[in-house]
């Protein structure tokens, strides 16, 4: 039941993340895969640059997963892998995978983890456009 | 007492370095640190938010700071 948590500058191996949550006690594996989109608020995006405060990101990710285990005690295994560095369109930025006995909790726990990750995990995203770059969500 | 403050994302760009050292007498609480940083770098005050982390945890304004602490400014996060 030790979660697999990592921040990597290498392409994310989705199959490995899914394999990490495989357990005979689970009848459901749910995953979220975040990818790089070609526009943001109608503005074409060329690529993304992610920066991470790794030690804190992993600490906070651990808190998020611990909260998920509290909310869904039947939760079996969890894997979260986040990419950092420069990502091109279509690249995988994040994978969340959870395993639970039944499907309803797998959807709920997976959504909770990605939603909470976006609020507290210390990773920053700079969008690159044709005419410049901008740190996402930095300004009101 | 002096402090070292790690900077990430837009705060690193505003300050122009990834670590800033505040010489003695440095701020003694998280709230004082934020106020001092905003005084030196007014652009920090224009961010949607700016938290302070102490030893990898989000810290409240009244938390005391020590030279040995790992301190960082945390601008609005945008993972996922």
Backbone of each chain as ProteinMPNN parsed JSONL, in Angstrom:
{"seq_chain_A": "XXXXXXXXXXXXXXXXXXXXXXXXXXXXXXXXXXXXXXXXXXXXXXXXXXXXXXXXXXXXXXXXXXXXXXXXXXXXXXXXXXXXXXXXXXXXXXXXXXXXXXXXXXXXXXXXXXXXXXXXXXXXXXXXXXXXXXXXXXXX", "coords_chain_A": {"N_chain_A": [[0.832, -1.209, 0.0], [2.174, 1.095, -0.233], [2.354, 4.186, -1.731], [3.227, 4.941, -5.139], [5.11, 7.528, -5.979], [6.289, 10.11, -7.999], [8.422, 12.608, -9.502], [9.483, 13.486, -12.606], [11.979, 14.058, -15.16], [11.869, 12.713, -17.427], [10.136, 11.078, -20.212], [6.843, 9.954, -19.336], [6.084, 6.686, -18.32], [3.303, 5.192, -18.998], [2.221, 2.623, -18.86], [3.812, 1.473, -16.899], [3.033, 2.934, -14.66], [0.396, 2.089, -14.397], [0.837, -0.614, -13.953], [2.033, -0.452, -11.5], [-0.033, -0.134, -9.698], [-1.382, -2.445, -9.76], [-3.136, -5.056, -8.225], [-4.292, -8.033, -6.713], [-6.389, -7.644, -5.016], [-7.976, -5.684, -5.993], [-10.737, -4.734, -8.014], [-11.002, -2.742, -9.73], [-9.282, -0.44, -11.682], [-8.455, 2.867, -12.018], [-7.615, 5.634, -14.042], [-6.071, 8.822, -14.591], [-4.944, 10.809, -17.182], [-3.029, 13.459, -17.927], [-2.487, 15.667, -20.571], [-0.541, 17.646, -22.921], [-2.061, 20.407, -24.245], [-3.119, 22.116, -27.285], [-3.948, 24.725, -27.062], [-4.81, 27.553, -24.979], [-7.254, 29.104, -23.299], [-8.129, 29.961, -25.771], [-5.853, 30.867, -26.959], [-3.198, 29.989, -29.021], [-0.994, 27.401, -28.027], [2.383, 26.53, -27.974], [4.295, 24.913, -26.635], [4.957, 23.515, -23.328], [6.496, 24.486, -20.253], [7.505, 22.973, -17.405], [8.169, 23.519, -13.983], [9.509, 22.348, -10.939], [9.399, 22.145, -7.38], [10.913, 19.858, -6.064], [11.254, 18.342, -3.553], [9.31, 19.397, -1.841], [7.06, 19.092, -3.431], [6.808, 16.312, -3.533], [6.414, 15.815, -0.82], [3.951, 17.144, -0.384], [2.366, 15.794, -2.205], [2.353, 13.307, -1.003], [0.805, 13.952, 1.241], [-1.643, 14.469, -0.02], [-2.312, 11.961, -1.056], [-2.468, 10.532, 1.326], [-4.707, 11.749, 2.438], [-6.593, 10.847, 0.623], [-6.579, 8.112, 1.195], [-7.704, 8.258, 3.719], [-10.26, 9.209, 3.138], [-11.279, 7.239, 1.467], [-11.236, 4.353, 2.64], [-11.097, 1.845, 1.524], [-9.382, 2.046, -0.529], [-6.782, 0.737, -2.461], [-4.153, 0.68, -4.022], [-1.969, 3.353, -5.117], [-0.68, 5.448, -7.666], [1.238, 8.183, -8.669], [2.604, 10.134, -11.116], [4.48, 12.832, -12.154], [5.507, 14.933, -14.738], [8.376, 17.008, -15.438], [10.125, 19.897, -16.792], [10.614, 20.598, -20.314], [7.787, 20.223, -22.344], [6.234, 18.883, -25.223], [3.449, 19.401, -27.529], [0.84, 17.122, -26.905], [2.387, 15.502, -25.305], [2.634, 13.557, -22.274], [1.785, 14.903, -19.211], [1.06, 14.31, -16.622], [0.241, 11.432, -14.684], [-2.245, 9.772, -12.93], [-3.025, 6.988, -11.066], [-5.234, 4.662, -9.637], [-6.214, 1.936, -7.538], [-9.005, 0.094, -6.573], [-11.448, -1.912, -4.767], [-14.019, -1.765, -5.997], [-15.668, 0.003, -8.753], [-16.83, 2.611, -8.346], [-15.564, 4.009, -6.227], [-13.052, 4.164, -7.294], [-13.187, 6.006, -9.409], [-13.888, 8.315, -7.937], [-11.753, 8.624, -6.083], [-9.578, 8.932, -7.784], [-10.23, 11.313, -9.129], [-10.289, 13.081, -6.946], [-7.58, 13.055, -6.195], [-6.203, 14.148, -8.466], [-7.459, 16.65, -8.651], [-6.833, 17.838, -6.158], [-4.084, 17.742, -6.163], [-3.549, 19.692, -8.117], [-4.081, 21.962, -6.67], [-2.29, 22.112, -4.503], [0.274, 20.98, -4.92], [3.672, 21.658, -5.484], [4.332, 22.626, -8.285], [5.018, 24.339, -11.25], [3.803, 25.963, -14.193], [4.728, 27.092, -17.323], [3.464, 28.605, -20.08], [4.192, 28.468, -23.509], [3.858, 30.625, -26.161], [3.314, 31.745, -29.595], [4.247, 34.302, -29.501], [5.581, 34.775, -27.118], [5.858, 34.039, -23.528], [4.137, 32.79, -20.594], [3.564, 32.544, -17.08], [1.376, 30.234, -15.786], [-1.653, 31.067, -14.186], [-0.479, 32.888, -12.478], [-1.073, 35.599, -12.136], [-3.855, 37.739, -11.097]], "CA_chain_A": [[0.0, 0.0, 0.0], [3.021, 2.285, -0.338], [2.09, 4.792, -3.035], [4.327, 5.225, -6.054], [5.038, 8.962, -6.268], [7.545, 10.616, -8.546], [8.529, 13.762, -10.4], [10.539, 13.026, -13.51], [12.216, 14.857, -16.365], [11.828, 11.77, -18.552], [8.768, 10.747, -20.609], [6.162, 9.096, -18.362], [5.725, 5.339, -18.771], [1.928, 4.997, -18.506], [2.034, 1.2, -18.53], [4.482, 1.207, -15.62], [2.2, 3.516, -13.599], [-0.754, 1.191, -14.215], [1.339, -1.86, -13.363], [2.394, -0.189, -10.104], [-1.214, -0.213, -8.824], [-2.029, -3.747, -9.928], [-3.212, -5.904, -7.037], [-5.399, -8.985, -6.82], [-7.476, -7.209, -4.146], [-8.725, -4.628, -6.668], [-11.488, -5.06, -9.218], [-11.085, -1.536, -10.547], [-8.135, 0.465, -11.793], [-8.871, 4.079, -12.701], [-6.447, 6.492, -14.271], [-6.202, 10.122, -15.254], [-3.735, 11.151, -17.924], [-3.048, 14.861, -18.354], [-1.6, 15.85, -21.727], [-0.308, 19.034, -23.331], [-3.072, 20.833, -25.211], [-2.576, 23.084, -28.25], [-4.421, 26.097, -26.838], [-5.177, 27.896, -23.604], [-8.117, 30.278, -23.37], [-8.228, 30.396, -27.162], [-4.537, 31.294, -27.452], [-2.418, 28.799, -29.39], [0.162, 27.067, -27.187], [3.39, 25.755, -28.732], [4.817, 23.89, -25.723], [4.887, 23.897, -21.92], [7.699, 24.292, -19.43], [7.13, 22.725, -16.008], [9.232, 23.633, -12.981], [9.053, 21.69, -9.718], [10.157, 22.156, -6.12], [10.707, 18.414, -5.937], [11.092, 17.782, -2.21], [8.011, 19.809, -1.312], [6.023, 18.489, -4.274], [6.618, 14.927, -3.089], [5.809, 15.869, 0.52], [2.537, 17.513, -0.513], [1.702, 14.674, -2.89], [2.149, 12.302, 0.04], [-0.355, 14.384, 2.043], [-2.861, 14.301, -0.838], [-2.627, 10.53, -1.115], [-2.896, 10.132, 2.675], [-6.103, 12.206, 2.566], [-7.422, 9.938, -0.19], [-6.721, 6.858, 1.961], [-8.649, 8.514, 4.814], [-11.622, 9.364, 2.596], [-11.704, 5.967, 0.872], [-10.416, 3.344, 3.324], [-10.952, 0.643, 0.697], [-8.375, 2.335, -1.551], [-5.689, -0.222, -2.374], [-2.852, 1.193, -4.461], [-1.989, 4.657, -5.79], [0.551, 5.897, -8.323], [1.167, 9.513, -9.274], [3.87, 10.513, -11.747], [4.362, 14.137, -12.802], [6.666, 15.289, -15.559], [8.854, 18.393, -15.389], [10.945, 20.236, -17.943], [9.907, 21.076, -21.503], [6.894, 19.224, -22.933], [5.657, 19.255, -26.514], [2.029, 19.083, -27.675], [0.529, 15.692, -26.85], [3.171, 14.804, -24.272], [1.934, 13.275, -21.024], [2.315, 15.734, -18.126], [0.792, 13.693, -15.323], [-0.587, 10.228, -14.632], [-2.728, 9.327, -11.621], [-3.665, 5.671, -11.177], [-5.671, 4.133, -8.341], [-6.861, 0.623, -7.575], [-9.978, -0.103, -5.491], [-12.229, -3.137, -5.012], [-15.127, -1.509, -6.92], [-15.35, 1.114, -9.635], [-17.279, 3.949, -7.939], [-14.518, 4.656, -5.42], [-11.856, 4.4, -8.114], [-13.391, 7.291, -10.088], [-13.886, 9.4, -6.951], [-10.412, 8.816, -5.515], [-8.707, 9.43, -8.856], [-10.557, 12.727, -9.336], [-9.841, 13.826, -5.766], [-6.117, 13.198, -6.201], [-5.742, 15.109, -9.486], [-7.968, 17.989, -8.307], [-6.108, 18.381, -5.002], [-2.711, 17.947, -6.659], [-3.472, 20.977, -8.824], [-4.191, 23.06, -5.709], [-1.259, 22.198, -3.451], [1.597, 20.437, -5.239], [4.516, 22.77, -5.916], [4.776, 22.523, -9.67], [4.595, 25.542, -11.973], [3.69, 25.73, -15.639], [4.893, 28.284, -18.161], [2.988, 28.327, -21.432], [4.929, 29.163, -24.563], [3.031, 30.979, -27.31], [4.124, 32.195, -30.731], [4.807, 35.631, -29.252], [6.045, 34.976, -25.748], [5.533, 32.993, -22.549], [3.428, 33.282, -19.416], [3.369, 31.594, -15.985], [-0.056, 29.981, -15.662], [-2.351, 31.376, -12.934], [0.341, 33.711, -11.587], [-1.675, 36.902, -11.87], [-5.318, 37.701, -10.988]], "C_chain_A": [[0.868, 1.26, 0.0], [2.81, 2.922, -1.696], [3.364, 5.005, -3.834], [4.209, 6.682, -6.469], [6.349, 9.402, -6.879], [7.351, 11.837, -9.429], [9.703, 13.423, -11.31], [10.735, 13.981, -14.677], [12.252, 13.974, -17.613], [10.377, 11.501, -18.96], [8.142, 9.744, -19.644], [5.773, 7.772, -19.007], [4.349, 5.015, -18.186], [1.707, 3.549, -18.071], [2.662, 0.868, -17.181], [3.664, 1.751, -14.455], [0.994, 2.616, -13.33], [-0.31, -0.11, -13.548], [1.627, -1.675, -11.882], [1.19, -0.309, -9.168], [-1.922, -1.562, -8.945], [-1.989, -4.532, -8.626], [-4.421, -6.82, -7.176], [-6.593, -8.58, -5.958], [-8.369, -6.163, -4.826], [-9.461, -5.157, -7.89], [-11.596, -3.881, -10.152], [-9.757, -0.792, -10.508], [-8.629, 1.66, -12.598], [-7.664, 4.964, -12.891], [-6.864, 7.816, -14.878], [-4.876, 10.408, -15.93], [-3.88, 12.575, -18.421], [-2.041, 15.052, -19.472], [-1.517, 17.324, -22.117], [-1.243, 19.395, -24.488], [-2.532, 21.97, -26.085], [-3.106, 24.503, -28.081], [-4.799, 26.29, -25.382], [-5.982, 29.183, -23.663], [-8.197, 30.845, -24.773], [-6.902, 30.829, -27.777], [-3.704, 30.062, -27.799], [-1.185, 28.613, -28.498], [1.118, 26.199, -27.994], [3.978, 24.631, -27.897], [4.703, 24.406, -24.297], [6.226, 23.657, -21.237], [7.227, 24.141, -17.981], [8.358, 22.85, -15.124], [8.687, 23.055, -11.686], [9.995, 21.978, -8.556], [9.997, 20.725, -5.615], [10.416, 17.937, -4.522], [9.736, 18.156, -1.619], [6.879, 19.183, -2.128], [5.748, 17.058, -3.822], [6.003, 14.868, -1.687], [4.312, 16.143, 0.419], [1.738, 16.413, -1.216], [1.415, 13.55, -1.899], [0.954, 12.649, 0.919], [-1.658, 14.141, 1.281], [-3.281, 12.834, -0.857], [-3.085, 10.025, 0.26], [-4.342, 10.557, 2.92], [-7.034, 11.272, 1.787], [-7.634, 8.617, 0.55], [-7.689, 7.043, 3.135], [-10.081, 8.56, 4.303], [-12.168, 8.049, 2.037], [-10.852, 4.841, 1.464], [-10.223, 2.064, 2.503], [-9.9, 0.833, -0.406], [-7.177, 1.385, -1.38], [-4.35, 0.419, -2.74], [-3.024, 2.518, -5.205], [-0.639, 4.894, -6.448], [0.303, 7.288, -8.909], [2.55, 9.841, -9.826], [3.65, 11.836, -12.457], [5.651, 14.44, -13.546], [7.087, 16.724, -15.259], [9.775, 18.633, -16.575], [10.071, 20.694, -19.102], [9.088, 19.96, -22.134], [6.292, 19.759, -24.229], [4.174, 18.89, -26.535], [1.834, 17.57, -27.673], [1.316, 14.92, -25.819], [2.326, 14.611, -23.01], [2.589, 14.061, -19.889], [2.142, 15.074, -16.775], [-0.045, 12.424, -15.511], [-0.942, 9.967, -13.173], [-3.388, 7.98, -11.845], [-4.021, 5.186, -9.778], [-6.315, 2.77, -8.554], [-7.741, 0.484, -6.349], [-10.752, -1.393, -5.775], [-13.318, -2.926, -6.062], [-14.943, -0.175, -7.629], [-15.721, 2.497, -9.103], [-16.188, 4.693, -7.164], [-13.273, 4.947, -6.261], [-11.976, 5.714, -8.879], [-13.226, 8.434, -9.094], [-12.483, 9.681, -6.425], [-9.463, 9.398, -6.555], [-8.959, 10.92, -9.08], [-10.091, 13.58, -8.161], [-8.337, 14.078, -5.836], [-5.667, 14.211, -7.255], [-6.229, 16.517, -9.146], [-7.153, 18.621, -7.178], [-4.647, 18.628, -5.358], [-2.579, 19.336, -7.289], [-3.524, 22.164, -7.871], [-2.97, 23.214, -4.81], [0.144, 21.754, -3.857], [2.435, 21.496, -5.952], [5.176, 22.505, -7.273], [4.195, 23.723, -10.401], [4.695, 25.292, -13.459], [3.821, 27.053, -16.373], [4.468, 27.907, -19.573], [3.799, 29.134, -22.428], [4.012, 29.366, -25.762], [3.943, 31.4, -28.464], [4.85, 33.485, -30.404], [5.213, 35.842, -27.793], [5.666, 33.823, -24.832], [4.819, 33.619, -21.362], [3.341, 32.184, -18.363], [1.879, 31.454, -15.733], [-0.547, 30.314, -14.249], [-1.585, 32.32, -12.017], [-0.348, 35.007, -11.19], [-3.202, 36.803, -11.82], [-5.964, 37.874, -12.359]], "O_chain_A": [[0.363, 2.364, 0.207], [3.055, 2.282, -2.719], [4.439, 5.222, -3.274], [3.308, 7.04, -7.227], [7.414, 9.104, -6.339], [6.29, 12.064, -10.009], [10.793, 13.108, -10.832], [9.792, 14.631, -15.131], [12.614, 14.421, -18.701], [9.473, 11.676, -18.143], [8.8, 8.808, -19.188], [5.205, 7.742, -20.098], [4.237, 4.613, -17.027], [1.084, 3.288, -17.042], [2.114, 0.079, -16.411], [3.595, 1.131, -13.394], [0.615, 2.404, -12.178], [-1.006, -0.639, -12.681], [1.489, -2.61, -11.094], [1.361, -0.559, -7.975], [-2.946, -1.789, -8.301], [-0.938, -4.658, -7.999], [-5.457, -6.412, -7.702], [-7.692, -9.105, -6.14], [-9.411, -5.799, -4.282], [-8.912, -5.914, -8.69], [-12.192, -3.975, -11.224], [-9.19, -0.549, -9.443], [-9.151, 1.509, -13.703], [-6.793, 5.044, -12.024], [-7.869, 7.915, -15.581], [-3.814, 10.266, -15.324], [-4.75, 12.867, -19.242], [-0.883, 14.654, -19.35], [-2.332, 18.139, -21.686], [-1.217, 18.777, -25.552], [-1.617, 22.692, -25.689], [-2.761, 25.39, -28.862], [-5.069, 25.336, -24.653], [-5.456, 30.233, -24.032], [-8.318, 32.057, -24.956], [-6.832, 31.124, -28.97], [-3.523, 29.184, -26.956], [-0.435, 29.558, -28.253], [0.694, 25.233, -28.628], [4.145, 23.515, -28.39], [4.395, 25.577, -24.072], [6.979, 22.751, -21.596], [6.633, 25.053, -17.408], [9.438, 22.362, -15.457], [7.514, 23.255, -11.369], [11.213, 22.047, -8.719], [9.083, 20.415, -4.851], [9.448, 17.211, -4.3], [9.088, 17.333, -0.973], [5.854, 18.79, -1.57], [4.593, 16.64, -3.737], [5.184, 13.997, -1.394], [3.504, 15.464, 1.052], [0.589, 16.141, -0.868], [0.36, 12.918, -1.953], [0.181, 11.772, 1.302], [-2.646, 13.674, 1.848], [-4.457, 12.511, -0.696], [-3.985, 9.189, 0.347], [-5.115, 9.82, 3.533], [-8.13, 10.952, 2.246], [-8.734, 8.064, 0.537], [-8.405, 6.114, 3.507], [-10.997, 8.03, 4.932], [-13.366, 7.778, 2.122], [-9.863, 4.425, 0.86], [-9.298, 1.293, 2.757], [-9.571, -0.111, -1.126], [-6.632, 1.253, -0.284], [-3.516, 0.669, -1.87], [-4.053, 2.777, -5.828], [0.408, 4.589, -5.878], [-0.713, 7.53, -9.56], [3.541, 9.828, -9.096], [2.736, 11.958, -13.272], [6.747, 14.223, -13.031], [6.264, 17.555, -14.874], [10.158, 17.696, -17.276], [8.934, 21.123, -18.906], [9.611, 18.885, -22.426], [5.897, 20.921, -24.319], [3.697, 18.16, -25.666], [2.558, 16.834, -28.343], [0.953, 13.792, -25.486], [1.425, 15.399, -22.722], [3.784, 13.915, -19.629], [2.971, 15.248, -15.881], [-0.916, 12.357, -16.378], [-0.076, 9.942, -12.299], [-4.23, 7.848, -12.733], [-3.217, 5.285, -8.852], [-6.884, 2.491, -9.609], [-7.299, 0.722, -5.225], [-10.715, -1.907, -6.893], [-13.531, -3.785, -6.917], [-14.172, 0.675, -7.184], [-15.01, 3.465, -9.372], [-15.927, 5.868, -7.422], [-12.527, 5.88, -5.963], [-11.002, 6.458, -8.995], [-12.518, 9.403, -9.365], [-12.071, 10.837, -6.331], [-8.64, 10.257, -6.239], [-8.015, 11.7, -9.206], [-9.559, 14.673, -8.355], [-7.876, 15.187, -5.568], [-4.822, 15.057, -6.96], [-5.489, 17.482, -9.333], [-6.821, 19.805, -7.238], [-4.047, 19.605, -4.909], [-1.619, 20.06, -7.026], [-3.066, 23.254, -8.214], [-2.647, 24.327, -4.395], [1.115, 22.121, -3.195], [1.976, 22.143, -6.894], [6.366, 22.211, -7.385], [3.034, 24.082, -10.203], [5.537, 24.528, -13.931], [3.109, 28.013, -16.078], [5.039, 27.004, -20.185], [4.06, 30.321, -22.227], [3.46, 28.41, -26.308], [5.168, 31.411, -28.338], [5.925, 33.755, -30.94], [5.188, 36.969, -27.296], [5.215, 32.771, -25.286], [4.887, 34.83, -21.151], [3.079, 31.027, -18.692], [1.192, 32.446, -15.493], [0.053, 29.906, -13.255], [-2.002, 32.533, -10.878], [-0.228, 35.462, -10.053], [-3.786, 35.901, -12.42], [-7.191, 37.869, -12.469]]}, "seq_chain_B": "XXXXXXXXXXXXXXXXXXXXXXXXXXXXXXXXXXXXXXXXXXXXXXXXXXXXXXXXXXXXXXXXXXXXXXXXXXXXXXXX", "coords_chain_B": {"N_chain_B": [[20.802, 36.915, 12.766], [20.633, 35.308, 9.647], [18.83, 34.563, 6.588], [18.093, 32.111, 4.085], [16.307, 32.06, 1.09], [14.482, 30.095, -1.081], [13.554, 30.284, -4.507], [11.005, 29.976, -6.92], [9.581, 29.419, -10.204], [7.597, 32.133, -11.237], [8.388, 33.81, -9.176], [11.11, 33.411, -9.017], [11.871, 34.533, -11.427], [11.099, 37.201, -11.034], [12.749, 38.039, -8.903], [15.199, 37.325, -9.875], [17.023, 35.364, -9.31], [17.688, 32.027, -8.054], [18.002, 31.544, -5.407], [17.811, 33.637, -2.629], [19.655, 35.529, -0.301], [18.956, 36.766, 2.839], [20.422, 39.086, 4.77], [21.468, 39.385, 8.261], [19.882, 41.902, 10.283], [17.495, 39.517, 9.785], [14.074, 38.874, 8.683], [11.841, 37.603, 11.209], [9.569, 36.107, 11.219], [7.182, 34.325, 9.127], [5.282, 36.118, 8.106], [6.613, 38.577, 8.337], [8.72, 38.089, 6.616], [7.433, 37.871, 4.111], [6.44, 40.459, 3.881], [8.836, 41.928, 3.8], [10.033, 40.889, 1.477], [8.168, 41.719, -0.41], [8.474, 44.424, -0.166], [11.062, 44.822, -1.129], [10.782, 43.758, -3.666], [8.41, 44.806, -5.433], [6.814, 43.676, -7.443], [6.153, 41.17, -6.593], [3.936, 41.543, -5.044], [1.943, 41.767, -6.858], [1.128, 39.32, -7.624], [-1.274, 36.615, -7.862], [-1.361, 35.093, -5.592], [0.92, 34.457, -2.895], [2.572, 32.181, -1.201], [4.401, 30.972, 1.691], [6.788, 28.492, 2.218], [7.968, 26.365, 4.763], [10.397, 24.148, 5.465], [9.323, 22.302, 3.612], [6.589, 22.433, 4.047], [3.473, 24.217, 3.873], [3.329, 27.39, 5.386], [2.02, 29.331, 8.123], [1.361, 32.877, 8.702], [2.316, 33.652, 11.202], [4.335, 31.932, 11.832], [7.496, 31.245, 13.262], [10.837, 31.901, 11.994], [13.942, 30.247, 11.292], [17.534, 30.141, 10.948], [18.365, 27.641, 10.055], [16.185, 26.632, 8.746], [14.526, 25.355, 5.81], [13.497, 27.465, 3.502], [11.009, 28.766, 1.316], [9.572, 30.726, -1.31], [6.274, 30.461, -2.532], [4.691, 30.787, -5.346], [1.474, 31.003, -7.145], [0.483, 27.697, -7.727], [0.571, 25.355, -10.475], [0.254, 22.687, -11.375], [-0.385, 19.52, -13.052]], "CA_chain_B": [[20.335, 35.739, 12.035], [20.342, 35.508, 8.226], [17.953, 33.538, 6.023], [18.139, 31.842, 2.646], [14.95, 31.804, 0.592], [14.476, 29.516, -2.427], [12.553, 30.933, -5.361], [10.589, 29.127, -8.04], [8.613, 29.959, -11.155], [7.602, 33.571, -11.497], [9.127, 34.548, -8.134], [12.52, 33.348, -9.41], [12.074, 35.507, -12.504], [10.97, 38.558, -10.488], [13.915, 38.351, -8.07], [16.361, 37.193, -10.746], [17.933, 34.336, -8.806], [16.916, 30.916, -7.501], [18.106, 31.615, -3.942], [18.214, 34.965, -2.154], [20.061, 35.515, 1.102], [18.61, 37.981, 3.575], [21.413, 39.188, 5.854], [20.98, 39.805, 9.579], [18.793, 41.2, 10.963], [16.498, 39.022, 8.833], [12.73, 38.726, 9.256], [11.787, 36.501, 12.191], [8.373, 35.298, 10.992], [6.749, 34.199, 7.74], [4.617, 37.359, 7.721], [7.641, 39.617, 8.159], [9.483, 37.742, 5.414], [6.641, 38.247, 2.938], [6.393, 41.921, 3.812], [10.159, 42.403, 3.385], [10.231, 40.522, 0.069], [7.309, 42.582, -1.234], [9.046, 45.777, -0.134], [12.218, 44.839, -2.028], [10.359, 43.374, -5.023], [6.977, 45.109, -5.459], [6.085, 42.823, -8.391], [5.639, 40.002, -5.861], [2.632, 41.922, -4.532], [0.954, 41.733, -7.937], [0.752, 37.922, -7.898], [-2.593, 36.21, -7.354], [-1.08, 34.686, -4.222], [2.312, 34.065, -2.682], [2.688, 31.516, 0.095], [5.764, 30.663, 2.137], [6.952, 27.124, 2.709], [9.06, 26.129, 5.7], [10.697, 22.711, 5.542], [8.442, 21.57, 2.693], [5.173, 22.556, 4.405], [2.93, 25.569, 3.835], [3.478, 27.98, 6.717], [1.145, 30.474, 8.419], [2.092, 34.145, 8.834], [2.952, 33.831, 12.519], [5.365, 30.915, 12.086], [8.851, 31.8, 13.391], [11.837, 31.397, 11.047], [15.286, 30.013, 11.831], [18.562, 30.056, 9.912], [18.489, 26.274, 9.54], [14.983, 26.23, 8.013], [14.472, 25.421, 4.344], [12.406, 28.431, 3.279], [10.775, 29.02, -0.106], [8.358, 31.424, -1.73], [5.45, 29.577, -3.356], [3.678, 31.492, -6.137], [0.36, 30.108, -7.474], [0.936, 26.452, -8.363], [-0.175, 25.044, -11.707], [0.582, 21.346, -11.858], [-1.446, 18.799, -13.741]], "C_chain_B": [[20.076, 36.099, 10.575], [19.47, 34.353, 7.743], [18.268, 33.343, 4.55], [16.736, 31.471, 2.209], [15.044, 31.293, -0.843], [13.306, 30.091, -3.223], [12.265, 30.049, -6.57], [9.656, 29.901, -8.965], [8.746, 31.458, -11.302], [8.328, 34.345, -10.407], [10.626, 34.535, -8.435], [12.81, 34.384, -10.501], [12.013, 36.938, -11.979], [12.239, 38.957, -9.723], [15.215, 38.204, -8.871], [17.393, 36.196, -10.266], [17.097, 33.223, -8.184], [17.036, 30.828, -5.974], [18.53, 33.036, -3.57], [18.577, 34.843, -0.683], [19.693, 36.844, 1.733], [19.546, 38.073, 4.769], [20.762, 39.611, 7.169], [20.875, 41.327, 9.605], [17.692, 40.808, 9.968], [15.126, 38.97, 9.503], [12.666, 37.502, 10.169], [10.53, 35.644, 12.045], [8.059, 35.26, 9.497], [6.109, 35.5, 7.253], [5.603, 38.484, 7.465], [8.454, 39.365, 6.889], [8.73, 38.184, 4.161], [6.613, 39.767, 2.766], [7.72, 42.484, 3.307], [10.415, 42.101, 1.902], [9.4, 41.421, -0.846], [7.822, 44.019, -1.249], [10.203, 45.88, -1.125], [11.824, 44.585, -3.479], [8.848, 43.566, -5.152], [6.172, 44.214, -6.412], [5.545, 41.57, -7.712], [4.227, 40.279, -5.347], [1.538, 41.876, -5.583], [0.508, 40.31, -8.265], [-0.615, 37.614, -7.296], [-2.472, 35.748, -5.908], [0.417, 34.42, -4.117], [2.407, 33.493, -1.269], [4.159, 31.363, 0.447], [5.765, 29.227, 2.628], [8.14, 27.075, 3.654], [9.222, 24.622, 5.841], [9.65, 21.86, 4.816], [6.969, 21.579, 3.07], [4.738, 24.021, 4.268], [2.917, 26.132, 5.256], [2.537, 29.174, 6.895], [1.996, 31.696, 8.745], [2.839, 34.273, 10.158], [4.058, 32.805, 12.802], [6.752, 31.553, 12.182], [9.825, 31.143, 12.414], [13.19, 31.263, 11.722], [16.265, 29.835, 10.689], [18.616, 28.674, 9.266], [17.275, 25.84, 8.705], [15.197, 26.277, 6.502], [13.236, 26.256, 3.999], [12.254, 28.657, 1.778], [9.532, 29.875, -0.287], [7.607, 30.512, -2.692], [4.404, 30.41, -4.098], [2.575, 30.512, -6.53], [0.83, 28.872, -8.242], [0.046, 26.134, -9.563], [0.254, 23.688, -12.258], [-0.594, 20.724, -12.59], [-1.474, 19.1, -15.218]], "O_chain_B": [[19.384, 37.076, 10.288], [19.378, 33.31, 8.389], [18.657, 34.28, 3.854], [16.056, 30.676, 2.859], [15.607, 31.957, -1.713], [12.227, 30.345, -2.689], [13.169, 29.457, -7.158], [9.033, 30.888, -8.574], [9.843, 31.991, -11.468], [8.839, 35.434, -10.672], [11.333, 35.503, -8.155], [13.859, 35.027, -10.496], [12.779, 37.795, -12.42], [12.74, 40.071, -9.877], [16.208, 38.873, -8.583], [18.52, 36.181, -10.762], [15.938, 33.438, -7.828], [16.262, 30.122, -5.327], [19.488, 33.572, -4.126], [17.907, 34.152, 0.084], [20.062, 37.908, 1.237], [19.483, 37.244, 5.677], [19.645, 40.129, 7.183], [21.713, 41.995, 8.999], [17.041, 41.673, 9.384], [15.021, 39.016, 10.728], [13.344, 36.5, 9.937], [10.424, 34.584, 12.662], [8.589, 36.046, 8.712], [6.358, 35.937, 6.13], [5.461, 39.247, 6.51], [8.826, 40.3, 6.18], [9.31, 38.794, 3.262], [6.745, 40.286, 1.658], [7.737, 43.403, 2.488], [10.94, 42.938, 1.168], [9.856, 41.834, -1.913], [7.629, 44.743, -2.225], [10.329, 46.86, -1.86], [12.439, 45.115, -4.404], [8.086, 42.611, -5.001], [4.974, 44.017, -6.207], [4.586, 40.969, -8.196], [3.416, 39.361, -5.228], [0.352, 41.935, -5.259], [-0.386, 40.112, -9.089], [-1.054, 38.266, -6.348], [-3.368, 35.98, -5.096], [1.091, 34.187, -5.12], [2.334, 34.221, -0.279], [5.043, 31.592, -0.379], [4.869, 28.8, 3.356], [9.187, 27.665, 3.386], [8.311, 23.917, 6.276], [9.168, 20.851, 5.332], [6.177, 20.831, 2.497], [5.52, 24.941, 4.511], [2.544, 25.443, 6.205], [2.287, 29.928, 5.955], [3.189, 31.581, 9.026], [3.878, 34.93, 10.225], [4.649, 32.809, 13.882], [7.148, 32.311, 11.297], [9.662, 29.978, 12.05], [13.546, 32.047, 12.601], [15.883, 29.428, 9.592], [18.88, 28.552, 8.07], [17.32, 24.808, 8.035], [15.938, 27.113, 5.986], [12.098, 25.821, 4.176], [13.246, 28.732, 1.053], [8.568, 29.769, 0.472], [8.208, 29.872, -3.555], [3.346, 30.709, -3.544], [2.707, 29.314, -6.283], [1.491, 28.985, -9.274], [-1.092, 26.595, -9.645], [0.573, 23.552, -13.439], [-1.657, 21.331, -12.724], [-2.316, 18.566, -15.941]]}, "name": "protein", "num_of_chains": 2, "seq": "XXXXXXXXXXXXXXXXXXXXXXXXXXXXXXXXXXXXXXXXXXXXXXXXXXXXXXXXXXXXXXXXXXXXXXXXXXXXXXXXXXXXXXXXXXXXXXXXXXXXXXXXXXXXXXXXXXXXXXXXXXXXXXXXXXXXXXXXXXXXXXXXXXXXXXXXXXXXXXXXXXXXXXXXXXXXXXXXXXXXXXXXXXXXXXXXXXXXXXXXXXXXXXXXXXXXXXXXXXXX"}
